[in-house]
């Protein structure tokens, strides 16, 4: 099990980091709702097929019926809404900047836990980490002056997706104790697809997109959603949520590398400063640096 940890960790970082690249390529030809609607339909179909093979058709249908309520809620806050917000944001900002902005998820997890879990206390170090992280967001929002206010809006849209992911992470952590992970994941993909399909139909492109855009959506669905979801639950089972959550720190540099090498996105001082502040804030605010009593980390989100 120990040997599998780095392999699974870097696999998740590689596929989730590439998700921002795929979104950036596809969003030039496919509108956000249409892109993510197609992504969810493909992912839901593949996960249903996986469940049928693994658990049998009758048992799978029964378990999915029992998870339909939770799946609908999680499908909105952990898939349909954040997926679309990120895609909309990447219409106005680079994929690397989107990945850095999305690294604020643990900061929102801490804030929500303080509000909804009375046992959580705001230590000086944790509060300082939260402020440090959001200072990084402010730096990042101004990192693309050529984009003007649209770039600021795009960055804030991705930050808003982080709030969605944080809410879904806390909710999913409670529900996964009652429902098997693959069942809950499948139900959430189905729920997200059902919610997003009407909006996707309104944004269908007037002509067939090119192979790069379509291939990017398929890669998002197969690699970044279906396969990564199955690997995630295996990693959670073998290594726990605290060690799995370390992928959070690998996603921004991975996405920056993809963007710089494949999309010629610039690595400016402001972008790197925002990255450093956000990751430092996450490390301090979540207790990863050991400056306060450690607490279990929620399962990381998928992009």
Secondary structure, 3 states (H helix, E strand, C coil): CHHHHHHHHHHHHHHHHHHHHHHHHHCCCCCHHHHHHHHHHHHHHHHHHHHHHHHCHHHHHHHHHHCHHHHHHHHHHHHHHHHHHHHHHCCCCCHHHHHHHHCCHHHHHHHHHHHHCCCCCCCHHHHHHHHHHHHHHHHHHCCCHHHHHHHHHHHHHHHHHHHHHHHHHHHHHHHCCCCCHHHHHHHHHHHHHHHHHHHHHHCCCCCCCCHHHHHHHHHHHHHHHHHHHHHHHHHHHHHHHHHHCCHHHHHHHHHHHHHHHHCCCCCCHHHHHHHHHHHHHHHHHCCCCCCCCCCCCCCCCCC
